[in-house]
């Protein structure tokens, strides 16, 4: 074997930047179609297909510029615009990330979309089964049919969840921009404060020199007076700077509308929530007497301070009887 073959059979070291060196094996740095590699062609750029096979840009242009064509490795029909740059060094990781993004775009429900955590866990298990099948190419046709059927049945909820996630992302971006502007404003205010203090020091220095030259006071008396004045001015300047609250960005209408809708939805859900499936009812099937034999309430009723605060024993008796009688007509909760 010649020297070139020996070097090509070894690990190729490319992408050196500072102290970090990225290593690629020959099979990862070679186009499987034209067999060009990065050892002989340093500017070679490999792209990844939806079937997760690498090809160089020249082969992609040659094979797919005229339209859809089968992959030369697995015969899956591909388009030129479907090839993407590889993000992760390990192609298996690249494959898993892309599959999970695709599956999560369709199966995008949240825990609040389910009546119980058990159903949500079953839903997550189904998503993992689909992801596993696609990653390991197990029953691919059947799995694709499951995804298509689910997408058709839940088209409205998928679109609603996508809109909600997009709105949340926009709100987070708004918060980041707001914090960035506030930090920049504080920085500018601090720079202005330092500049103002510097000008004051120069002014005070000139005033001290002038007063020492024209006044009959001793130097110590002049310095003591000027130092006191300087401290007062500096303190007043800093208090004024701290009292100026940073200006806030106006809240966009799409954020306030979304927040109002979410609040109304949560209030409605909380109002309609019934752990006993609407069997929980307050009852007044009891007669409330004026007094009961209860030493604690009798002591408080005779206490002027307690009565001055609004204490009345009848409210205590009413609450105790209501708690005792409420829910007696409910059916027992059946466990799973």
N, C-alpha and C positions, 0 to 999 in steps of 0.2 A: 504493500500500500504506500502510495506517495505521500509527501508531506501535506498536500492540500486535503487528501482524503482523511489523513489522520486528524487534522485540525477540524474538519467538518464532522467527524464522528464524535468529537469531544463536545463538551458543553460550550455553547457560544456565549460570550460575555459582551453585551451591548448595553446601551443606555446609561453609560457611566456619567454620573452627575455628582461632583463633589466627592464625598466619602461613600456614597451609596452606589451599588452596582446591581443591576437587574440581570438575572441569568435566565436564559431560555434554552431548552433542549432543542435539538435539531428538528424533531418532529413538530414542535410548537412554532418554530421559526421558518417553516417551509410551506409553500403553497402545494397542496396535494394534487393540483391539476397540472401545473407547468413545472413543478419541482424546483422553482426558484426559491432561494433561501436568503436570509439576511447576512450570511457570511460573504457571499459574492455580490449581493445587492443590498447595501446598507439602508437604502431609502425604501425598501420594500414595505408596503403597508398591507396588512392582512385584516380582512373584515369577517364578521361572523354572520352566518345565515340563520334563518328561523329554525332550521334543522340542526343548528349548532355545528356546522362544518366551516372551516376557515378556507378562504380563497383570497388571492391577491386582487388588487383593483384592476389590473390588466385583464385577468381572466374573467372577472365580473363584467367588464365592459364588452369583452368579446362574446360572452355567452348570453348575456341578458339585455343587451342594448336594443335588440329587435323586438323584445317582448318577453312574456313568461316562458320559462324553459325549465326542464328537469335538472335537479341537482346532479352533477356528475358522480356523486358518491352514493347517495341514497335514492335518487330518482324522484324526490319530492319536488313538485312544481314551485318555482320561486320567481320573484320579481326583483329587479335591480334595486328598487327603493327599499326593499326589506332587509338589506344587509346593513349591519351596524358595527360600530367600533367596539372592540372588546374592552370592558372596564376592569374585570378581575383577571388576575393572572391564571387562575385555575378555571378551565372551561366548564367544569362541573358546577362550580359556584355560579358562574355566569348563567348557566342553564337554569339552575334552581331559582335565581333571583328573577329572571325574566318570566318563568312559569308562574311564580307566586304573584308577581305584579299583574299578570294577565288574569289569574283566577280571582284575586282579591278585587279586581275591577268589576267583576260580575257578582261575586259573593261578598257584598259589602255591608251586610246587616250588622247591627250593634246589639249589645245586651238589652237595651231598652226596647228593641223591636220584638222581644219574646216575652211571653207571660211568665216564664220561669227560667231559672238558670240552668235547669236540666235540659230544656229544649235548646238553649243557646249552646251548651256543651255538645249536644248531638249534632247541631249545625256545624260547629267547628270541626268535629270529627269527620263529617262528610266532606268538608273542604280539604282536610288533610288527606283523605283517601283519594280525592280527585288529583291533588297535587302529586301524591306518590305515584299514581298510575301514569301521569304525564311525564314525570321525571324518569321513570324506569321503563316507559313504553309498554305498559301492561294494559291490555284492553283499550287501546287508544281510541278506536272508533266508537266503542260504547261510552267511554268517558266524554268524548267530544259531543256525543248525542245528549248526554246528561246535562252538559253545560249549556248547549243550545236550548234544550227544553226548559231549563230553569230560567234562562235569560228571557225567553218568550213569555213565561208565566209571570215573571216578576219585573217586567219592563218598567212599570211606573215606580215601584219602590226603589229599584236600582237608580233610576234617574233622580229621584228625590234625595237619596243618600249621597249621590255624586254632587248634587247642588249644595247639600249641607256641608260636605267636606270641603268643597271649593270655597264656600263662604267662610268656614272656620280658618282655612289657610289664608284667605285675604285679611281676615281680622287679625291673625297672628302677624302678618306682614305689616299691617297698619300699626300694631303695637310696637314692632321692632323699629319702624320708621319714627314713631313718636319718641321712643327712648333715645334713638340716635340723635334726633333734633334737640331733645332736652339736654343730652350730654354736651352737644356742640354749643348750645346756648350757655350752659354753665361754664364751659371752658372760655368762651368769649367774655363773659362777665368777670371771670377771675383775672383774665389778662387785662381787662379795663381797670379792675381794682388795683392791680399791681402798678399799672401805668399812672393812675391817679395818685397812689401813694408815693411814687417816685417824684412826680411833679411837686407834691406837697413838701417832700423832704428838701428838694432844691429851693423851693420858695422859703421854707423855714430857715435854711442855711443862709440865704441872702438876707433875710430879716434879722437874723442874729448878728451877722457881720455889720449890718447897718446900725443896729441898736448899740452894739459895743463901741462903734466909732462915734456916735452922737450922744449917748446917754452918760450920765454921771454915776450910774449904778455900777456895782462891782460885777465882775465877769460871772461869779458864781450865782448872784441873784438873777442876772439876765438869763443864764442857762436854765436855772430852775424854773423861771416863769415860762420860758419858751417850751421847755420839755412838758410842762403841764398842759399847755395849749395844744401841743402836737398830739399828746395822748388822747385828749378829748376829741380832736378832729378825726383822728384815725379810728377811734371807737365809733363815732357817729357815721363815718363812711362805711364801715363794715356792717353796722346795723341796717343802714339803708340798703346795702347790697343784699343782705339776707332777707329783708322784708319784701323785696321784689320777687314775687313768685314767677316761675317760668311760664311763658305763654304756652297754652295747649293748642294742639291742632283741633280744628272743628271736626266733630264726629260725622263721618260720611253717612248719607241717608241709607245706604244699603246695609250698614252695620246696625243702625238704630232699628230699622224695620225688621231685620233678622232677629235682633235681640228681643224686640217686642213679641214677635211670633213665638219664639222659644219660651218666653215667660208665660204667655197665654196658654201655650200647650202644656207646660209643666203645671200651671195652676189648675187647668182643666183635669189633668190626670190625677193630681192630688185630691181634687174635689170628688172625683168619681171613684177613687180607690176604696175598696171594701174587702178586707181580708176574709170576711165570712160570706162573700158572694151575696151581698145585699140582704143577709139575714140579721145583721146587727142593727137592732132598733132600740131606741130609748123608750122606756116605759114609765108610766106614772100610776101603775096599779098598786098603789099603797096610799095609806092615809097618814099625812104628816101632822103630828101632834105639836103642841106649843112647847112642850118640855119633855125631857127624858132624864132618867136617872144616870147622869154622867158627871162624875166629880170634876173632870177636867174642864168641860164646857161651863159648868156651874161656877167654877173659880174664875174663869175668864169673863163670864157674864157679869160677875160682881166686881171685876177689876176696872177702875175708872180709866186707867191708861189704855186698856184693851178696847173698851167701849168708845173712847175718844178716837181711836184709830179706825172705827167703823166695824168692829167685830159684832156679829150677831149670831147667836147659837143656832137659829133656824136654818141658816145656810149650811152649817156643818152637818146638821141632821139630814137635810135634803140631799147633800152630796153623798153621804154615807149610804142612805137608802137607795139612791139612784145607782151607785156602783154595785150594790148588792143584788138588785133586781134586773139590771140591764143584761141582756144576753142569755137569760134563763131559757128563752124559747128557741134559741139557736140549736141547730142540729150539730152533733159532734163532727169535728173535722176529720175526714178520712185520710189516713196516710197512704203513701205510695207503696 
